[in-house]
């Protein structure tokens, strides 16, 4: 049954990773893609929508990380599960949002205007 806790910690950390850009963009008053934009995930949602979406993701992350089992920062299997969730979801979202915001350009092709 322990492996089910690790699955919860994996998804909890993925929700935590997803919460950060939405919540921070919303706090900064900047629009950001969300599932509620048109088209979903590609268009921009308002800062208010992003604060609410980010907060919901934080609540889900809290439930999965803090209320399922007994998450322990010293338990290697739990940290690996959470770390993989952060790494995998972070990489996926970086690639996804990078297509729309120019973040997937190789450093050598970036032109600096003076």
Beta strands, then each sheet from edge to edge (+ up, - down):
strand 1: 32-33
strand 2: 44-45
sheet 1: 1+ 2-
end
